[in-house]
């Protein structure tokens, strides 16, 4: 029987874990001995402290929290424990000179920071992503370790690949030995939607690593009880590979690429040309006030209170030989189609329309330029591929077809001399092959331009390109009639499996 896992959230974005399997595993990794000094920087309701006490390791425990209610509860809970010291403090700014043998935490994820506090965090931790609190807590904890001390944290897995955490990864690779990373789905905490697809438990030792240092990756859990196997000799069934520091240091942005597909790992090691080498990859337009400047077609049923319906008689529909002027239109017919987010493959109907009058353009570029983003305008109204910035399940692409594209879209435009690859690339962005690659390059569902640029691209001979383009043309025709289903992509996926050697590994 699967035990329910309770995870309560408070206003500080603290999630209190009451899953005994996860708690037991983390304290087991901590390997606390008698007389050691232990720190819990965000103690919450004391779950880790309780497990340390249960194991009777007789450690000296310091527990911090910023929440008055937690401090009051912890103080009362451990009132008779002489070896436990409870303090109210914001761990991110603590100036203590104390160091510890062991540090364990389930830090706050994505807690809101006031602009003033964020500025202070940026000054205190230069180069560390200040908006995301768990990275701040982790770097501070590592700093407070004694030599050869150990920290065990449970954090979102986004730090493994997110560009904004590059400095954190660099610190880890230079000054610390990662002992293991354990990946598991956030659904182990049911009933709480905190915006992360996956979580991980990381064990780190404060010791300068050798150039050939390696550590295991554990993955593939179906329920929390299976964490018990990781503390026994059964852990090998969850080990999906090892990370080598030597290899990690050569990855772009020191990213930790994790894939259960052997061909993905082999491909990323080949230093192949990337999308950036043959395409411009750019983000799109934002008006700064869509409620005023954006209109919807009658088929759009969401946001009906915020967005007014468009009068189609006022929409300018040109062709690929005539483009709207970048300085806008005179007269009433000044609304233009804009491609927005939403995971539609191959073709997106024109359902949204932007004010492109000269007065509006003046507002975007001059009056409201601090909020609006009139960026990458040389690509407006060109033919390219619209890739939604966020994908729900798989990356998708649709033709821009000479329309404007907004900031929720990454526009992919073949460079001069590569225009003949447009339809081939459109097929690639809708393939399982591309999705496997992007989800390894970036473990989250974010498809920002920086990650798309890194995707390896293989361009086969003209005969194979021709076959792919024929398939894509058929899918484009079908997408004009109805939404494309996964079953419709079977032949396309087979084609890219062959091109990328997926079947041969």
JOSUL-V829310 format. One record per helix or strand of 3 or more residues. SS is the DSSP state (hx for helix, st for strand). FROM is the first residue (numbers start at 0). LEN is the number of residues. If there is no record, write none. Layout:
ss: <SS,SS>
from: <FROM,FROM>
len: <LEN,LEN>
This chain:
ss: <st,st,hx,st,hx,st,hx,st,hx,st,hx,hx,st,hx,hx,st,hx,st,st,hx,hx,st,hx,hx,hx,hx,st,hx,st,hx,st,st,hx,hx,st,st,st,hx,hx,hx,hx,hx,hx>
from: <6,14,19,36,46,59,67,83,90,99,114,132,144,156,162,176,185,197,213,223,234,238,244,251,261,274,278,289,293,311,334,351,357,376,384,403,408,418,431,448,461,485,501>
len: <3,3,11,4,8,6,10,5,3,6,10,11,12,4,13,9,3,8,5,8,4,6,4,3,7,4,5,4,3,3,5,4,10,3,4,3,6,11,10,4,18,14,3>
